[in-house]
Amino acid sequence: MYYQLNLREVTYVLTEALDYVGINDIHHGKRAAYIAYEIGKNMGWRQAKLDKLMLMAMLHDCGVSLTDVHNSIVCNLDWEDAQIHCDRGAKLLQSVPIYSEFSDIIALHHTHWDQFLPQIDEEIKLYANLIYLSDRIDALRSQFGAHLSQEKEYIRSIIRKYTPELFAPKLCDAFIELSHTDFFWHYLESDPLHYYFKEWVEKGKIETVPFSLLKSIASMFANIVDAKDQSNKHQSLMVASLARNIAELCHLSIGEQDEIELAALFQNLGKLRIPDAILEKSTSLSDDEQIKIKRQGFDTQIILRQIKGFDYIAKIISFYYKEMMSPPQEKSYQAKENTLIPLEASILMIANTFQTQLHGSTKETITSVEIDTILDTLITKSHQLERDTKEDIASYLKCYLEKGIEPIFYM
């Protein structure tokens, strides 16, 4: 299956999920990208180089899934474990054809200017150090503010102090010159930043994108999400594999199977907005904490609906979450309105329910009777799922349990 997409838009929108990791400090990645782009432009870099820089800088913290790590990034100029998220991000980017060329640069984006090995290409060094400089400027802005003149001057003084130890002198000079304009700082505010990127995204061209590329992008983001909760490692990837196999058993077309698989991989993007402490909590959740958990489906579909061409993927996820997390009164209203769950959403529910059951148990403790019960419960919610298809799905799931057939997942 092929999609007509603006890949600038795809990257920009999906990195919204990365920005959620900051919880109360969102848009760090976008601000760092804006700063880097403007400094590069001030240095006279050509447009193709600036566009590459923009994409890399938006993705520079793809190795960060935990709020605590984000807090270390924005609360310290430098710290001992900074390289961990650089290495993880570089590894993730290697798996995506359109991002793989960024890998070496992201691996070095916290390397001090005076510590680069002489054999490293000069352009790679400048790219990496410009992302580092921009990242640190935004971290200082988050800590000390950048509204008053003395706050801006303090940021400049810190950058000067650590040049050339941390930062390349010519990058520092370009920032100092640029930072004396009020417009530079105003664009770091949420609304102006949105319009700044809107103009850049709209200049992207519509391309014919194969499913294989989208699957690699979706798998990368699924890995980022799953790293948020170590107790659910590879959860999204396993669900995606199960969902695709079930979709095939339902005799859906290859295109429909593709969309279900992408929906399963993208379904938990909103989870990145949930504070780590809530996911790690072993006691009962407060009402406020439950609201944050239940919101992840809303945040996920809001992200995906912004990508032109992802409408149905967003719709599948929306139906899935409405059924799985809606309060009883809302479900009662849906039943009264005779709202049917699309078959694709039912498949996503079966895959998620089964994988959750499996995660909470062992293969030996889930019985054939339990599989039938799960399917019977879900089948009544969709008039499109036939009884003979249910038997095929049950046989597949039982075979998975009894013979140890593992779903194929990625990375």
C-alpha positions as CSV (number, residue, x, y, z in Angstrom):
1,M,0.0,0.0,0.0
2,Y,1.2,3.5,-0.8
3,Y,0.3,6.8,1.0
4,Q,0.4,10.4,-0.3
5,L,2.1,12.2,2.5
6,N,4.2,15.3,3.4
7,L,7.1,13.7,5.3
8,R,7.9,17.0,6.9
9,E,4.4,17.0,8.3
10,V,4.7,13.3,9.5
11,T,8.0,14.1,11.4
12,Y,6.7,17.3,12.8
13,V,3.5,15.9,14.1
14,L,4.9,12.6,15.5
15,T,7.6,14.6,17.4
16,E,4.7,16.2,19.3
17,A,4.7,12.9,21.2
18,L,8.4,13.3,22.0
19,D,7.6,16.8,23.4
20,Y,5.0,15.2,25.7
21,V,7.8,13.6,27.7
22,G,8.5,17.0,29.3
23,I,5.0,16.9,31.0
24,N,5.1,20.5,32.2
25,D,7.9,21.6,29.8
26,I,6.7,20.6,26.4
27,H,8.0,21.7,22.9
28,H,11.7,21.4,24.0
29,G,12.5,19.5,20.7
30,K,10.7,22.1,18.6
31,R,12.4,25.0,20.4
32,A,15.8,23.4,20.0
33,A,15.1,22.9,16.3
34,Y,14.0,26.5,15.8
35,I,17.1,27.8,17.5
36,A,19.4,25.6,15.5
37,Y,17.7,26.5,12.2
38,E,18.0,30.2,12.9
39,I,21.7,30.0,13.9
40,G,22.4,28.0,10.8
41,K,20.6,30.5,8.7
42,N,22.5,33.4,10.3
43,M,25.7,31.5,9.3
44,G,24.6,31.4,5.7
45,W,23.9,27.7,5.4
46,R,22.1,26.6,2.3
47,Q,18.4,25.6,2.4
48,A,18.9,21.9,2.0
49,K,21.3,21.8,4.9
50,L,18.9,23.9,7.1
51,D,16.0,21.5,6.3
52,K,18.1,18.5,7.3
53,L,19.1,20.3,10.5
54,M,15.5,21.0,11.3
55,L,14.5,17.4,11.0
56,M,17.5,16.2,13.1
57,A,16.9,18.7,15.8
58,M,13.2,17.8,16.1
59,L,14.3,14.2,16.6
60,H,17.4,14.8,18.7
61,D,15.9,13.5,21.9
62,C,14.1,10.4,20.5
63,G,16.2,8.4,22.9
64,V,14.3,10.0,25.8
65,S,11.2,8.2,27.0
66,L,11.3,9.0,30.8
67,T,10.4,12.3,32.4
68,D,13.3,12.0,34.8
69,V,15.7,11.9,31.9
70,H,14.1,14.9,30.3
71,N,14.4,16.8,33.6
72,S,18.1,16.0,33.7
73,I,18.4,17.4,30.2
74,V,16.7,20.7,31.0
75,C,18.0,21.2,34.6
76,N,21.7,20.6,34.0
77,L,24.1,22.2,31.5
78,D,26.0,18.9,31.4
79,W,25.8,15.6,33.3
80,E,27.4,12.3,33.6
81,D,24.8,10.1,31.9
82,A,24.0,12.4,28.9
83,Q,25.5,9.9,26.4
84,I,23.0,7.2,27.2
85,H,20.1,8.9,25.4
86,C,22.3,9.9,22.5
87,D,23.3,6.3,21.9
88,R,19.7,5.1,22.2
89,G,18.4,7.8,19.9
90,A,21.1,7.0,17.3
91,K,20.2,3.3,17.4
92,L,16.5,4.1,16.9
93,L,17.2,6.4,13.9
94,Q,19.3,3.7,12.2
95,S,16.1,1.6,11.7
96,V,14.3,4.2,9.6
97,P,15.6,4.8,6.1
98,I,14.8,8.5,6.0
99,Y,16.4,9.1,9.4
100,S,19.4,6.7,9.3
101,E,21.7,9.4,8.0
102,F,21.0,11.4,11.2
103,S,22.3,8.6,13.4
104,D,26.0,9.5,13.7
105,I,25.1,13.1,14.4
106,I,22.6,12.4,17.1
107,A,25.1,10.0,18.7
108,L,27.4,13.0,19.1
109,H,24.9,15.7,20.1
110,H,26.2,16.0,23.7
111,T,29.9,15.8,22.8
112,H,32.0,18.7,23.9
113,W,33.5,20.7,21.1
114,D,37.0,20.2,22.5
115,Q,36.5,16.4,22.8
116,F,35.7,15.6,19.1
117,L,38.2,13.2,17.7
118,P,40.2,14.7,14.8
119,Q,39.1,12.0,12.3
120,I,35.4,13.1,12.6
121,D,34.1,14.9,9.5
122,E,33.9,18.7,10.0
123,E,30.3,18.9,8.9
124,I,29.2,16.2,11.3
125,K,30.9,18.0,14.1
126,L,29.2,21.3,13.3
127,Y,25.8,19.7,12.9
128,A,26.1,17.8,16.3
129,N,27.5,20.8,18.1
130,L,24.9,23.2,16.8
131,I,22.2,20.8,18.1
132,Y,24.0,20.6,21.4
133,L,24.3,24.4,21.6
134,S,20.6,24.9,20.7
135,D,19.6,22.2,23.2
136,R,21.6,24.0,26.0
137,I,20.2,27.4,25.1
138,D,16.7,26.1,25.6
139,A,17.7,24.3,28.8
140,L,19.0,27.6,30.2
141,R,15.8,29.4,29.1
142,S,13.7,26.7,30.9
143,Q,15.8,27.2,34.1
144,F,16.3,30.9,34.2
145,G,13.7,32.4,31.8
146,A,14.4,34.6,28.8
147,H,11.9,37.4,29.1
148,L,13.9,40.1,30.8
149,S,17.1,41.6,29.4
150,Q,19.2,40.4,32.3
151,E,17.9,36.8,31.8
152,K,18.9,36.8,28.1
153,E,22.3,38.3,29.0
154,Y,22.8,35.6,31.6
155,I,22.2,32.9,28.9
156,R,24.7,34.6,26.6
157,S,27.2,34.8,29.4
158,I,27.0,31.0,30.2
159,I,27.4,30.2,26.5
160,R,30.4,32.5,26.2
161,K,31.9,31.0,29.4
162,Y,31.8,27.4,28.0
163,T,33.1,28.3,24.5
164,P,35.3,26.7,23.1
165,E,35.2,24.0,25.8
166,L,31.6,22.9,25.0
167,F,30.7,24.9,21.9
168,A,32.3,25.9,18.6
169,P,33.4,29.6,18.6
170,K,31.7,30.4,15.3
171,L,28.4,28.8,16.4
172,C,28.6,30.8,19.6
173,D,29.3,34.0,17.7
174,A,26.3,33.4,15.4
175,F,24.0,32.8,18.4
176,I,25.3,35.9,20.3
177,E,24.6,38.1,17.3
178,L,21.1,36.6,16.7
179,S,20.1,36.7,20.4
180,H,20.2,40.5,20.5
181,T,17.0,40.6,18.4
182,D,13.6,40.4,20.3
183,F,12.0,38.4,17.5
184,F,14.4,35.5,18.1
185,W,13.2,35.1,21.7
186,H,9.5,35.8,20.9
187,Y,9.4,32.8,18.6
188,L,10.2,30.5,21.5
189,E,6.7,31.1,22.8
190,S,4.1,28.4,22.1
191,D,1.9,30.2,19.5
192,P,4.6,31.9,17.5
193,L,6.6,28.7,17.5
194,H,3.5,26.8,16.0
195,Y,3.2,29.3,13.2
196,Y,6.9,29.3,12.5
197,F,6.8,25.5,12.0
198,K,3.5,25.7,10.1
199,E,5.2,27.7,7.4
200,W,8.1,25.3,7.2
201,V,5.9,22.2,7.0
202,E,3.7,23.7,4.2
203,K,6.8,24.0,2.0
204,G,7.3,20.3,2.1
205,K,6.2,18.3,-1.0
206,I,3.6,15.5,-1.1
207,E,5.4,12.2,-1.8
208,T,4.3,8.6,-2.5
209,V,5.3,6.8,0.6
210,P,5.4,2.9,0.8
211,F,3.9,1.1,3.8
212,S,7.4,-0.3,4.6
213,L,8.7,3.2,5.3
214,L,5.7,4.1,7.5
215,K,6.0,0.8,9.3
216,S,9.7,1.6,10.2
217,I,8.7,5.1,11.4
218,A,5.8,3.7,13.5
219,S,8.0,0.9,14.9
220,M,10.5,3.5,16.0
221,F,7.9,5.5,17.9
222,A,6.4,2.3,19.3
223,N,9.8,1.5,20.8
224,I,10.1,4.9,22.3
225,V,6.7,4.5,23.9
226,D,7.4,1.0,25.2
227,A,10.6,2.2,26.8
228,K,8.4,4.5,29.0
229,D,7.2,1.4,30.9
230,Q,9.8,-1.3,31.3
231,S,7.2,-3.7,32.6
232,N,5.5,-3.6,29.1
233,K,8.6,-4.0,26.9
234,H,7.7,-4.6,23.2
235,Q,4.0,-4.4,24.1
236,S,3.0,-2.2,21.1
237,L,5.1,-4.3,18.8
238,M,3.5,-7.5,20.0
239,V,0.0,-6.1,19.7
240,A,0.7,-4.9,16.2
241,S,1.9,-8.4,15.1
242,L,-1.2,-10.0,16.7
243,A,-3.5,-7.5,15.2
244,R,-2.1,-8.0,11.7
245,N,-2.4,-11.7,11.9
246,I,-6.0,-11.5,13.2
247,A,-6.9,-9.0,10.3
248,E,-5.6,-11.6,7.8
249,L,-7.8,-14.2,9.4
250,C,-10.8,-11.8,9.0
251,H,-10.0,-11.8,5.2
252,L,-9.3,-8.1,5.2
253,S,-7.3,-6.6,2.2
254,I,-3.6,-6.0,2.4
255,G,-4.3,-2.3,2.6
256,E,-6.7,-2.8,5.5
257,Q,-4.1,-5.0,7.3
258,D,-1.5,-2.3,6.8
259,E,-3.7,0.3,8.4
260,I,-4.5,-1.9,11.4
261,E,-0.8,-2.7,11.9
262,L,0.0,1.1,11.8
263,A,-2.8,1.9,14.2
264,A,-1.5,-0.7,16.7
265,L,2.0,0.7,16.5
266,F,0.9,4.3,16.9
267,Q,-1.9,3.6,19.5
268,N,0.0,4.5,22.6
269,L,1.7,7.8,21.6
270,G,-0.3,9.7,24.2
271,K,1.3,7.5,26.9
272,L,4.4,9.7,26.7
273,R,2.4,12.4,28.4
274,I,1.8,10.3,31.6
275,P,4.3,11.0,34.4
276,D,6.6,8.1,35.1
277,A,5.5,8.0,38.8
278,I,2.0,7.1,37.7
279,L,3.0,4.3,35.5
280,E,5.3,2.9,38.2
281,K,2.8,3.2,41.0
282,S,2.0,-0.1,42.7
283,T,-0.9,1.3,44.9
284,S,-4.3,2.5,43.7
285,L,-4.5,5.6,41.5
286,S,-6.1,8.8,42.6
287,D,-8.9,10.3,40.5
288,D,-6.5,12.8,38.9
289,E,-4.0,10.0,38.1
290,Q,-6.8,7.9,36.5
291,I,-7.8,10.9,34.3
292,K,-4.2,11.2,33.1
293,I,-4.1,7.5,32.2
294,K,-7.4,7.6,30.4
295,R,-6.4,10.7,28.4
296,Q,-3.7,8.9,26.4
297,G,-6.2,7.7,23.7
298,F,-7.4,11.3,23.2
299,D,-3.9,12.7,22.9
300,T,-2.9,9.9,20.5
301,Q,-5.7,10.5,18.1
302,I,-5.3,14.3,18.3
303,I,-1.7,13.8,17.2
304,L,-2.5,11.4,14.3
305,R,-5.4,13.5,13.0
306,Q,-3.0,16.3,12.2
307,I,-1.3,14.1,9.5
308,K,-3.2,14.4,6.2
309,G,-3.7,10.8,5.1
310,F,-3.8,9.3,8.6
311,D,-7.5,10.0,9.1
312,Y,-8.7,6.3,9.2
313,I,-5.8,5.2,11.4
314,A,-6.8,7.9,13.8
315,K,-10.4,6.8,13.6
316,I,-9.6,3.2,14.4
317,I,-7.6,4.3,17.5
318,S,-10.4,6.7,18.6
319,F,-13.1,3.9,18.4
320,Y,-10.7,1.5,20.3
321,Y,-10.1,3.9,23.2
322,K,-13.8,5.0,23.4
323,E,-14.8,1.4,23.9
324,M,-11.9,0.4,26.2
325,M,-11.8,3.5,28.5
326,S,-15.2,5.2,28.2
327,P,-17.2,5.4,31.5
328,P,-20.4,3.2,31.7
329,Q,-22.8,6.1,31.0
330,E,-21.0,6.9,27.7
331,K,-21.1,3.3,26.7
332,S,-24.8,3.2,27.5
333,Y,-25.3,6.3,25.2
334,Q,-23.3,4.6,22.4
335,A,-25.5,1.5,22.8
336,K,-28.6,3.6,22.7
337,E,-27.4,5.2,19.5
338,N,-26.6,1.7,18.1
339,T,-23.0,2.8,17.4
340,L,-21.1,-0.2,16.0
341,I,-17.4,-0.6,16.5
342,P,-15.6,-0.9,13.2
343,L,-14.1,-4.3,12.5
344,E,-10.6,-2.8,12.5
345,A,-11.1,-1.4,16.0
346,S,-12.6,-4.7,17.2
347,I,-9.4,-6.5,16.0
348,L,-7.3,-3.9,17.8
349,M,-9.3,-4.6,21.0
350,I,-8.9,-8.4,20.6
351,A,-5.1,-8.1,20.1
352,N,-4.7,-5.6,23.1
353,T,-6.9,-7.6,25.4
354,F,-5.2,-10.9,24.7
355,Q,-1.7,-9.4,25.0
356,T,-2.6,-7.7,28.3
357,Q,-4.0,-11.0,29.6
358,L,-0.8,-12.7,28.5
359,H,1.4,-10.1,30.1
360,G,-0.4,-10.5,33.4
361,S,-0.1,-14.3,33.3
362,T,2.0,-16.9,31.6
363,K,1.2,-18.9,28.5
364,E,0.4,-21.9,30.7
365,T,-2.2,-20.1,32.8
366,I,-4.4,-18.7,30.0
367,T,-6.8,-21.5,29.0
368,S,-8.7,-22.2,25.8
369,V,-11.9,-21.3,27.8
370,E,-10.5,-17.9,28.7
371,I,-9.7,-17.2,25.0
372,D,-13.2,-18.1,24.0
373,T,-14.6,-15.9,26.8
374,I,-12.5,-12.9,25.7
375,L,-13.6,-13.4,22.1
376,D,-17.3,-13.9,23.0
377,T,-17.2,-10.7,25.0
378,L,-15.6,-8.7,22.1
379,I,-17.7,-10.3,19.4
380,T,-20.9,-8.9,20.7
381,K,-19.6,-5.4,20.3
382,S,-19.1,-5.7,16.5
383,H,-21.8,-7.0,14.2
384,Q,-19.1,-7.4,11.5
385,L,-17.2,-10.2,13.2
386,E,-18.7,-13.5,12.1
387,R,-18.8,-16.6,14.3
388,D,-16.7,-18.7,11.9
389,T,-14.0,-16.0,11.9
390,K,-14.1,-16.1,15.7
391,E,-13.3,-19.8,15.6
392,D,-10.3,-19.1,13.3
393,I,-9.0,-16.4,15.6
394,A,-9.4,-18.6,18.6
395,S,-7.5,-21.4,16.9
396,Y,-4.7,-19.1,16.1
397,L,-4.5,-17.7,19.7
398,K,-4.6,-21.2,21.1
399,C,-1.8,-22.3,18.7
400,Y,0.2,-19.3,19.8
401,L,-0.1,-20.4,23.4
402,E,0.2,-24.2,23.0
403,K,3.0,-24.4,20.5
404,G,4.9,-21.2,21.5
405,I,4.3,-19.5,18.1
406,E,5.6,-15.9,18.7
407,P,4.3,-13.0,16.8
408,I,7.0,-11.4,14.6
409,F,7.9,-8.0,15.8
410,Y,10.5,-5.4,14.8
411,M,13.8,-4.2,16.2
